[in-house]
Amino acid sequence: MTITDAPAETRPAHRPRITRTLMIWLLVIPAVVWFVIRAFGLESGRMIQGIAFTPYVAAWSLIPALLALLARRWGAAAVAVLTAFGLAMGVVPRALPNLDRGPADGVTLTVMTANLLFGGADPADVVRLVRENDVAVLAVQEFTEPARDGLRAAGLDELLPHHSFAAEAGASGSGLYSRYPVSDPGARRNNGGWRFLQAYATVQVPGATPVLAESAHPLAPAVPNTFDGWRSDLAEQPAADPDGTPRILLGDFNSTLDHKPLRDLIKTGYRDAAETTGEGLIGTWGPYDGDLIPPVTIDHVLVDERIGVNDISVFNVKNSDHRAVIAALTLPEAK
């Protein structure tokens, strides 16, 4: 009699156990791979897009850890628990306010960034947010000539009369508005792909040291031929200069804090306003124009470490796929 002819009660009992073990490992391994890619900045190809969803993977990684523990597969459980812990260490701090928010004494300044979606965002809605939140510096991306005209007609120039404009058709335009006088206005063009513009100017807030504000907009890693441009645009973002003018770099970075190039930029001497206040997991792009995409956080306000962060808020903008980010800051007093 062959083994296949044996009565059911005499067949090898270890097969179901092997199958369950294999299934658990098949759940554990993807989280391990994801953790390694995120931790060491190995994102490439489509994983550049995928790594933006790390907070969701971090939450999901608890499932294989729990299943492995319940099944008493101790090896898989150890790996799964360590992986879940590692992912949590990268994600959870964004939801916890930092003890160090930077200087608390100085001159207050509220800034806002908004991507206008090819210039089609509702100008009245943008102006309403500026007025209701006492915004003094506004950075806009995907800034077109019609958008500039619409914002002017909605009254933005009366609230923020000083500016640096680099309007263009499509997604490449950029703008910076200010309540206070600006000097050395201009715009630089990124080198990657569509070569987005980034408007900048030095803003002189009464009683405060001058600050250099720039509307950031690295290329989006939307399709394979933009991946290299995305990486190079982020690498070319201006680093913080502890010996120079304090800088505020705000805009649509097309990157989350799970992307190593953005983390490397922050390490030059910036603090991310949302992470600093414990609001770093609030989505700013994804489903806001009807697309079935989970929210991710790609719009940021980065401030020189000499600048304090008091508060941050995120608001929907009508007819845009991005949400506006508004940050209340404290600037160093003029010496």
N, C-alpha and C positions, 0 to 999 in steps of 0.2 A: 504494500500500500504506500503510495506517495504521500508527501506532506499535504498536498492539496486535497487528498481524499480523506484526510483525518477529520474526525468529528470536530465541530466548532470549538468544543470545550478544550481540545488538545492543541489547537493551533497556537503558534507563538504569540504570547501576550504582549511582547514588547513593541509590535508594529504601531499600535495607536500612540504609544508613548513617544516613539521616534517622530511620528507625524506631527504631534502637538509641539514637540521641541523645535522641529524645523519651522513650523508656522510662526512660532514666537520669534525665532531668530529672523525670519523674513520681515517681521514687523519692527524689530529692533534695529537692524542694519541700516535702513534708510535714514533714521534719525541720527545714527552715528556718523554716516557720511555727511549729512547736512551740517552737523556740529563741526566736523573737521574743516569743511569748506568755509564755514562762517568764521571760525576761530582763527584760521590762518590766511584769510583773504584770498582763497583759491577760486573765487567765483569767476567763471568765464563762460562764454557762449550764452545759452538761454538761462543758465544758472544766475547770471547777473540780474535778470528779471526775477527769478524764483527766490533769490535770497532776500528780497524785499518782504517776503511773507514769513520770515523767520518767527515772529511772535506767534503765528498760528501753528507752526511746526513745534515750537516750544510747548504750547499747550497740548498738542496731540501726542508729544513724546511721553506724556504721563500714562497714556493708555497701554503701550507695550510694557512699560515698567510695572504697572499694576497687574497686568495679565501674567507676566513672568513670575511675579511674587505669588500670585494666587495658585499658579501651576507648580510652584516650587522648583522652577528651573533656575537654580541659584546663579549659575554662570551668566545666563542671559539677563537675569534680574540685576546683577551687579553692573553689567555694562549699560543696561537701560537706565538704571537709576543715576549713574554717573553722567550719562549723556543728558538726561533731563535736567540734572543739576547744572551742568555746564551751559546748556541753552538758557536756563533760567537766569544764570549769572549775567548773561549778556542782555537779557530782556527786562527782567523785573526792576532793576535800578531806575529805569525810565519812568516807572510809575511811583517812585518814592522821591519826595522833595530832598534836594541836597542840603546838607547843613551849611555848605559854603555857596552862597548865591552871589558872592562878590561884594563890593563896597555897598553899604546901605546909606551912606551919607554923600550928598552931592546934589546934582541938578536932575530932575526927572525929565524923561523924554519917552513918548510913546511912538512906536514905529509899527508899520504894517506892511505886509507883502501880499500881493494878489496876482495870480496868473489869469490873464484876461481871455484865454482860449481864442487865439487868432483875432483878438480885439473884440470879440462878440459878447463879453460880459456886460450885464446891465449897468451903465454908468451911474444911474441914480442910486442903485444898490451900493456900489462902491463908495460913492460920496456920502451916503447915509452912514455907512460904517465909519468913515473918517470923522464925520461930525459927531456921531453918538459916542465914539470912544476917544475923542480928543487926540486923534492921531496927528503928529507933527511931522513925521517923515513917512512917505509912502513909496515903496518900490513896486513896480509893475513889470510883468513879463508878457511876451506875446502882445506887444504894444504897437498898435497900428495908427496911421493918421486918422482914420475914422474914429478910433477909440479916443484919441487925444481930443478931437472935436467934440465927441459926445461927453467926455468928462468935463470939458470946459463949459459946455452948455448946461450941464447939471450943477455947475457951481464950484467945481474943485479948485479952479484957479483963485477963487476968492478966499478959500480956506488955506490953500498951500500955494502961494504966489511964486515961489522960487523953484527952479527945476533944472534938470539935465535930461534932454530928450534925445532918443535915438530910435525914432519910430520907423518901422518897415512893414511891408505887407507880409502876411504869413505869420510864422511863429518866432522870427528872429529878433523882433523889435524889443526895446527896453526903455524904461523911463524911471525917473526919480523925482519926486515932488517934496518940497519942504516948506514949512511955515516960516523958517528962519533963513537968513541970507546964506548963500552958498558961494564957494570959490572953487576955481579950477574944475569946472564941470567938464565932463567928457564921456566917452564910451570906448570900450575896447571890444574887439571881436575875437571870440574863441576860435580855435583852429580846427576843432573837430566837426566833421560832417557838415551840417547846415550853417555852421559858423554863427552861432547866436551872439547878439550884442549884449553887453553889460554896461548900463549907464552908471556913472559914479559922480560924486562931488564931495567936497569938504563942507560940512554943515557947522555953522557957528551958532550954537545955542547960547543965549545970554547967560553969563555967569559960569559957563562950562568951558572946559578945554575943547578945542575943535575936534570933531570926529569925522572920519572918512566913511561915508556910506556907499554901498555898491549893491546894485540889483543883480543877484547871481542867477545864472541860467545855463548850467552845463547841458550838453546834448543828452537827449533821452535815449536809453538803450532799447529802442523800440524794435529794431530789426537787425540782423547780423552785421550789415555794413555800417552800423552806428556804434558797435560795441567798443572798437578802438577809440573812436572819437569821444565817447562817454568817459573813458578812462583818462584820456589826455586832457580833456576839459577840466575834470576834477583836479588833476595833478597841477594844472596851471592856475587854479584859483589862488588869489593872493593870500599868502601866509600871514598870520598875525606877526606884528613887529613890536616887540616889547620896548624898543628904543625909539619908535616912530609914533606917528599919529594913531590914536586908538581907532580901531576899525569895526564897523558893523557890516557884516556880509549877510544879506537876507534875500530870500527868493526861492525859486523852484530849483532845487538841487538835483532832481531826478534820482535821488539816492536816499536811503534810510540809514540809520545808525548801524545797521547790520552790514553795510558795504564798507570794506576796509579803506578805500580811497577817501571817503568822507571822514572816517575816524582818524585817518592820518592827518587830514587838514585840520581837524579840531585840535589835535595834539600839538599843533604849532603854537597854540596860545589862545584858542577860542574856548568859549563855553556855549553849548547849545541851550537856548533859552527854555525850550519845552522840557528837555531832560532835567534841567536845573530845578524847575518848579514841580517836577513829578507829573507832567502832562505829556510825556514823550511818546505815549502810545495812542494819542488821539489822531485819527486819520485825517489826512489833508487831500488825498486824491484817491479815486477809485470809482465809487458808485454815484458820484454827485451829479452826473449828467445822464444817469439812467443806465450806464454800463453795469453788467453783472460781475463786478470786480470787488473783492473784499477791500475795505479801506486800508491804505498804507500811508506812512508819514514821510513824504518826500519834500515838503516845504519847511524851511527852517529859518530861524533867526540866530545867527552866530555872532557873538559879541566878544570883543577883546576882554581878557580876564581882568583888565582894569575897570571894566564896566559892570555894574551890578544888575541883577535880574530880579524884578519885583513880582511880576505876574505875567501870565500869558493866556490868551483866549483864541478860540478858533471859530470862524463863522462861515456859513454857506454864502456863496455869491451867486446870484441868479445868472443863469446862462453860462456858467463856467464849470469845468470839470474839477477845478481845484477849490479848496476852501481858503479863505483869508486867514492869515496868522497875525495876531496883534500882540506885541510885547511891550510891557512897561519897564523901562530901564532907568538906571541911575548913572549919570555921567560924572566923571571927576570934575571938581570945581576948577575954574581957571586959576592959575598961579600968579 
